[in-house]
Amino acid sequence: MSNIRKQKIQRSGKDRNRAPRAPRKYTPPRRGVSSQPVTKQALKVMPLGGFGEIGKNMTLLEYGNDLIAIDCGMMFPDETMLGIDYVIPDATYLRKNRAKFRGIVITHGHEDHIGAIPHIVPELSVPVYASPLAKALIETRLGEYKGTQHVKINAYQPNDEIRLGVFKIRFFRVNHSIPDSFGIIIDTPEGVVVHTGDFKIDLTSPDGLFFDLAKLKEVGRHQPLLLLSESTNSDTPGHTISEKAIGESFNELFAKANGRIIIASFASRIDRMQHALNAAVKFGRRVTISGRSMLQYFEAASKLGYIKYPREILVPLKEISKIPDAKLVVLSTGSQGQQGSSLARMAFREHSQVKIKPGDTVALSSSPIPGNERSISSIINNLCREGAEVIHNRNMQIHTTGHAYQEELKTILQLVKPRFFIPIHGEYHMRVSHKKLALGVGVPEADIFLLENGDIMEFHAGKARKLKDTIPAGIVMVDGLGVGDVGEIVLRDRQAMAKEGMFVIIATIERKSGKLVNSPDLISRGFVYMREQEELVNRTRMEVKQIIGRHSGKAPEDWSNIRQQIREEIGNFLYRETQRRPLIIPVIIEV
């Protein structure tokens, strides 16, 4: 997975062993549509995710009666999505056009490119094509859900060609932060489309697998129709640091450490696992793994030969007490400060096997995802309190990105020489920076398009235009067992409760007369401490009695109007008294 906000989530138990539901969508308001005609025999490119955010990557290509998707990913929720586990694309357009949907092609095995598959694919019964490692990871994820046994994942190899309707799919290897990462070359009736996936260009890659620049150069000789290229680090000058340099830093780290070494990284950083294993062999240490998601990636990569190590070097986590501190390495999840992660449990004395102590060296081999800085700082502080020495990228080069910097992005533009260019995978400012790079290497501004999720690009007879029409491309929120059943109203209520609490009013009323049987009960949570606000509580009760008293004498058939009056009038009363607006929940019990 990528190094910026795209990393693996620590999945809770409530996510496991469930049948994925057909998502119901929550769609934010979109601009109006027009009646601009669509050319029937034209190539359409339509993003469902990854255009305006980091994650949720999914792009559709359609021609006539054939439709394919590139990637099918999830995204972390933002700070307004309280309680949401993750977000997936809106598949409304795919359900509507399932008769022409030929397949999904996956670029690599990070969650922001495969995480939505259990929720979208079973319903649509569409084949998925992925590299061997991505296939193994998808199947592991599918195994955590009921009702996904029929999903077919097909493995492709670098030189394979796949025919999906009118589309012919070919592949070129790229460097990224996970093995088996590929870009995609798509032959269409309107010309060749190149999709880079996530990439960097590492000319000294320690795994010996290099970016297939020759294949891209050959494609560029015939000026393809369109380039879709990722934009994550488009505002960072220069070239990325080779992963080989991180291996050298690990050797330096191991040479200096006298006690246990704990290395926290993204669960998908298989290259970091290999560096740690290599250093452990060199310095005579045993290795254990702490963290469910990391263990899953380790096992999948080991089976496919992407991780190589002597079997005797591994030690089960429950047996580490038998290993001297100076001979032990712990590979751990939690480099982003995730609550409940392995490293967080160590830092806060909650880990059953690993208790931090003086002499431990803890290395955070990752970059902070924006928004995670406070959580990471809290963990670092606690690790230091327990006596550990903490190493991170500011005091030692132990992490490098998997996303291309400016010079690498320009290299791809110059190799491919596309007729048209669409920056993908990134927030708007990232794609604007990528557009500037394209202008700098000679791509005309009229041939560069900045799209939003749901936009429709049409290519026909060598010309391109962005239609005013759009397709549904909102977000579907996954919350525990619920998929798409949390919408704007629920989020607004959660935000209100989080900011100013809630106030529950329970009124017991005689069914025939409509009169109060006793004084209303009031419950405050996150609003005021009622024992210290007796005057406010008593005045609120009086206000409730007056509202209900106006309707006494005959009980209404429907109490909803009275509940709404209580909600509005008590809300206004409490705001006048406290300048706060808690969520008001009126409950009427008839007796």
Buried (B, 14 or more C-beta within 10 A) or exposed (E): BBBBBBBBBBBEEEBEEBEBBBBBBBBEEBEEEEEEEEBEEBBBBBBBBBBBBBBBBBBBBBBBEBBBBBBBBBBBBEEEBBEBBBBBBBBBBBBEBBEBBBBBBBBBBBBBBBBBBBBBBBBBEBBBBBBBBBBBBBBBBBEBBEBBEEBEBEBBEBEEEBEBBBBBBBBBBBBBBBBBBBBBBBBBBBBBBBBBBBBBBBEEBBBEBBBBBEBBEEBBEEEBBBBBBBBBBBBBEEBBBBBBBBBBBBBEBBEEBEBBBBBBBBBBBBBBBBBBBBBBEEBEBBBBBBBEBBBBBBBBBBEBEBBEBEEEBBBEBEEBEEBEBBEBBBBBBBBBBBEEBBBBBBBBEEBEBBEBEEBBBBBBBBBBBEEBEEBBEBBBEBBBEBEBBBBBBEEBEBBBBBBBBBBBBBBBBEBBBBBBBBBBBBBBEBBBBBBBBBEEBEBEEEBBBBBBBBBBBBBBEEEBBBBEBBBBBBBBBBBBEBBBBBBEEBBEBBBBBBEBBBBBBBBBBEEEEBEBEEEBBBEBEBBBEBEEBEEBBEBBBEBBBEBBEEBBEEBEEEBEEBBEBBBEBBBEBBEEBBEEBBBBBBBBEEE
